[in-house]
Amino acid sequence: MSEPVKHYGPFAPLLLGLITLALWFGFQTTQLVKERESLANLRTNQTTIYANAQKMRTQLDAIAAETAKLAQAGNPNAALIVNALKQRGITIDPNKAKPAADAPASK
């Protein structure tokens, strides 16, 4: 004799699938929020470093411009420095003593 076949409805598998999907989306959301906070902290930490680098760049450009002016005025040591920099592919604009430093864009 045949045994009666039990028919299960789609409710339990669909419920399990939806719960799993909701948990996955929740996990992904928390991971993305943590990553965003981490990137925001990195940006904040690098703002100070970037500002210091820009300040040092401005000072270096001013020193290089003054050295180039001295070389044009006939100072042999300054001319030696300018020529050594030219050999390495570094050009100095003596008229550009203080370049405009761009501040980092902050949101």
Phi and psi in degrees as a GROMACS rama.xvg file:
@    title "Ramachandran Plot"
@    xaxis  label "Phi"
@    yaxis  label "Psi"
@TYPE xy
-96.0927  144.275  SER-2
-85.8006  147.647  GLU-3
-69.6868  137.763  PRO-4
-84.2131  129.277  VAL-5
-90.5338  127.663  LYS-6
-102.182  124.159  HIS-7
-99.0642  144.606  TYR-8
-83.3172  167.501  GLY-9
-79.8731  -0.784994  PRO-10
-62.5748  -50.4877  PHE-11
-63.4778  -48.258  ALA-12
-64.57  -38.7572  PRO-13
-66.518  -40.0381  LEU-14
-62.8381  -44.5294  LEU-15
-61.983  -41.9383  LEU-16
-64.2454  -42.3059  GLY-17
-67.5785  -39.7465  LEU-18
-63.7112  -42.8693  ILE-19
-62.6026  -43.3854  THR-20
-63.2528  -42.1366  LEU-21
-64.5259  -40.941  ALA-22
-64.5304  -40.0662  LEU-23
-64.4154  -45.633  TRP-24
-62.9964  -38.1315  PHE-25
-63.9249  -44.18  GLY-26
-61.713  -46.5729  PHE-27
-62.4459  -39.1412  GLN-28
-63.6959  -45.3708  THR-29
-64.845  -37.8907  THR-30
-65.055  -42.0889  GLN-31
-66.9827  -36.9604  LEU-32
-65.1831  -43.2352  VAL-33
-62.8941  -40.8997  LYS-34
-64.8194  -40.0723  GLU-35
-64.2985  -43.1268  ARG-36
-62.8062  -39.4914  GLU-37
-63.8492  -43.6553  SER-38
-66.4439  -36.6343  LEU-39
-64.5552  -40.1505  ALA-40
-65.0438  -41.3099  ASN-41
-62.2038  -42.1399  LEU-42
-64.1161  -41.9831  ARG-43
-62.6529  -42.3446  THR-44
-66.87  -33.9081  ASN-45
-81.7439  -15.4295  GLN-46
-61.5707  -44.4602  THR-47
-65.0754  -43.294  THR-48
-62.5747  -42.1461  ILE-49
-64.3599  -42.2198  TYR-50
-63.0041  -41.5314  ALA-51
-65.3961  -39.4835  ASN-52
-64.9229  -40.5235  ALA-53
-64.7794  -39.1147  GLN-54
-64.5415  -43.3892  LYS-55
-65.5457  -37.358  MET-56
-63.4368  -41.5728  ARG-57
-62.4781  -43.5762  THR-58
-64.7882  -41.6228  GLN-59
-64.7604  -41.2601  LEU-60
-63.1669  -39.023  ASP-61
-65.7934  -41.7144  ALA-62
-64.9733  -42.9108  ILE-63
-64.6744  -39.6305  ALA-64
-65.4196  -41.5418  ALA-65
-65.9076  -37.5282  GLU-66
-64.1243  -40.868  THR-67
-65.6087  -38.3709  ALA-68
-64.1197  -40.7794  LYS-69
-64.0339  -38.742  LEU-70
-65.2092  -39.0943  ALA-71
-68.0514  -28.7064  GLN-72
-79.0268  -9.01998  ALA-73
109.58  7.87822  GLY-74
-72.6348  118.706  ASN-75
-68.1783  -34.9469  PRO-76
-67.4997  -41.6187  ASN-77
-65.4895  -38.8041  ALA-78
-64.3446  -37.6504  ALA-79
-62.761  -42.7866  LEU-80
-65.0741  -45.1465  ILE-81
-63.5319  -41.1289  VAL-82
-66.3189  -38.9315  ASN-83
-64.5541  -38.7456  ALA-84
-67.9149  -37.9746  LEU-85
-63.9832  -36.7223  LYS-86
-64.5928  -27.6755  GLN-87
-90.9631  3.39117  ARG-88
87.4879  15.6656  GLY-89
-103.922  121.079  ILE-90
-105.875  148.181  THR-91
-120.875  130.748  ILE-92
-100.46  107.298  ASP-93
-68.2721  -18.4571  PRO-94
-82.1791  -11.794  ASN-95
-102.226  70.0101  LYS-96
-73.6522  -39.591  ALA-97
-131.599  94.6232  LYS-98
-71.901  153.453  PRO-99
-74.6921  121.296  ALA-100
-86.9138  124.459  ALA-101
-81.737  128.566  ASP-102
-79.5419  147.246  ALA-103
-66.0375  140.635  PRO-104
-73.7166  125.497  ALA-105
-120.002  144.832  SER-106
